[in-house]
Amino acid sequence: QVQLVESGGGLVQAGGSLRLSCAASGRTYSWYNMGWFRQAPGKEREFVAAITWSGSTTRYADSTKGRFTISMDNAKNTMLLQMNSLKPEDTAVYYCAVDIRNRGSTRQYDYDYWGQGTQVTVSS
């Protein structure tokens, strides 16, 4: 059982920055993979970025590469998503997730645990 607690969402103007945090607790293992997904109104949940527990490997959606940075603070069992140069199309509910099989998948159904979601709104 893994519990995920998210923070950092909010309202920001286009071109601004936000940092999302996802603190993991419970029974976690080094082979777990973590990721961020987002879902805008009327759209399917989409992959944003993923990272191995150690932070050694990362993956990004094409739409976020170069603007977003995913990282791990292993001392705090926390995954971070630094979002820069935000665009209105980044507006969505952002979800933290854990894949216990360390697949590094871009598909939401490959993830086993989910946070509650945090709203990110980017104004134009």
N, C-alpha and C positions, 0 to 999 in steps of 0.2 A: 504494500500500500504506500503510495506516494501522494503527498499533499503539496499543492502548488499555490502560492500566494503572490499575486501580481500587484504592481503599483507603477505609477509614473504616467498614466494616461492623462489627457487633458485637451485643452483648446490652444492652438498655436496658429500663427499666421503663416501663410505660404512663405517658404524659404527659411523658416525657423527650424528649431531642433527640439526633440524630446528624447528622454532616456527611459525606457521601460525596464523594469526589474521583475524577475520571477524567482522567488525563494522556494527551494525544494526541501521538504522534510519527510521523515519516515524512512523506509528502507530503500536506500539508493545504492547503486553499484557502478563501478567504473566503466562498465561496458554500455551503460545507458546512453542513449542519444537524446538530446533536447532540441526543441524547435519552436519557432513562432509561426502562427497562422493568423490570418485576418479575414474578416467577413464584413463586407459592406451591405447595406440594405438591398434586398432583391438579388443578391449575388451569392454564389457558392463560396464556401470557405476556401481560401487559397493559401498556398505555401508562401512564406516570407523568407525564412532562413533556418538553418539547422547547424548544430555543433555537437561534436563528441564531448563526453563528460570531461575529458582531459583538456579540451580546447584545441587539440592538435589538428582537427579537420573541420572546415566550415563549408557550407553551401548557401547560395543565395538565389532567390528568384531574379530573373533578368531585370525586372522592374525596380528592384531595390539595390542591385549591385552597384557599388561605387558611392551610394548614399547612406546605406545602413551598414552597421557593423555589429556582429554578434560576438559575444565573448562570455567566458565563464570566470566567476570569482569563486574558485573552489574552496577557499577558506570559509566562505559563507554559504556554500551550496546554492549559489545564486547565478542565474543566467541574465545577461544584460543585452539589450538591443538599443544601440545608439542610433537615432534616426536624425539625419541631417538633410538639409535642402528639401524639406517636406513640401509636398504638393497636395492640392485638394483631393486628388484621386487616391491619396494615402488614407483618407478618412475611412475608418472602419473600427469594428471591435477587434482588438488584438488578443489572441489566446496563446498562452504558454502550454506546451505539451511535452510529454516524455514517451519515447519509444524504448521499451525495455529490451528489445532485440538489437539495438544499435544499428539499424538499417540505414539511417540517414535518409529516410524516405521523404519525398515531397507530397505524399498522399496522406490525408488526414486520418484515414481509417487504419493506417499502420501505427498510429500512436495510441497509447494505452491510458494515459492520465492527462487530464486537462485542468487548467485553471478556470476561473470564473469569467474571464475576459475583462478587458479594460478599454474604455472608449477613447479613441484618438480622433480629434476633429481638426482639420486643417482648413482655415478660412482663406478665401481668395481675395 
